[in-house]
Amino acid sequence: MFIIGDCMPVIETGRVCIKKYGRDAGERAVITKVLENGYVNIVTATRPKPRKCNVRHLELLVEKVNAESKEEIAKALEIPVEKLKL
């Protein structure tokens, strides 16, 4: 976990963000795991299986959910819990 600035959201598990580039551009995503070298694992509504993503491709939001809870992740992404493949 590291801080980008004083008033910027922190890159951490459970942080809700918007995907800026790629197939899922413009969609909400949830960070499920922080990896090294500026990468994280995320899930989105269209691709609910965790996958690697560069943090520069994400716009972090202030909203945060419990990354251990499938229900909270599904609610943040506005999808049914059964669709998540965590």
N, C-alpha and C positions, 0 to 999 in steps of 0.2 A: 504494500500500500504506500502511495506517495501523494504529495499534495502538489497541484499545479500552481496554485496561487492562494492568496488569502481568502478571496471570496469565490473561488472556483470549487466545484464539487470534487471529491476525492475519488480516485479510481480504487474501488473496493468491491468485494462480492456483494451482490444484491443491489448495486446501483443501477437505476433505470436510465437509459440513454436512447438517442436516436441514431440510427445507422445513416451515415452521410454518403457512402459510396457503395457500389456493387449491386448485386441482384436485389438486396433488401433495402436499398436506399429509401429513406423517408419513414421507415418502420421503427416502432419501439422495440428495444432489446433490453435484456437483463444480463448483467455480468454474473456468471456462475463461478468463475475461478480466475484469479490473477496469475498469469504466467510471467516468465522473465523476458527481458529485452523489449518491453513495450507492447506485449501481447496479452490478450485476455481470451477466455472462453465465453461465448454469449449464446443466448437462445432468442429467436424471434418468432412471431406468429406463423410465418410461412415456412420457416425452417426450425422446428422445435427441438432438434437434436443439437447438443452443445458443439460449437465449432470455434476454431481459432480466428481471432480478428485483431488487427492492429488498432491500438487506442487512438491513433490519429484519424481513423475512419469513423469515430464515434463522437457525438455531441452529448456530453454528460448533462444530466438533469439533476435537480436537487432531490427528487424523489428517490427513496430507497425502500427495498423490501427485504424480507428474510430469505436469503438464497437457499436455505435448507427446506423451505416450505413450498411444495408444488402449488398449493392453493394460492399463495400470495403472488408467485410468479405468473400463474395463469391469469389472475385478476389484473395484474399490471399490463399483461399483453392482450387482455380481452379475448382469451381463448378458453375452451373447455380443458379441465385438468387432464382428461384422458389423452389429449393430443400431445402432451409433453413427454419427451423421451429422455428423462434424466436418470 
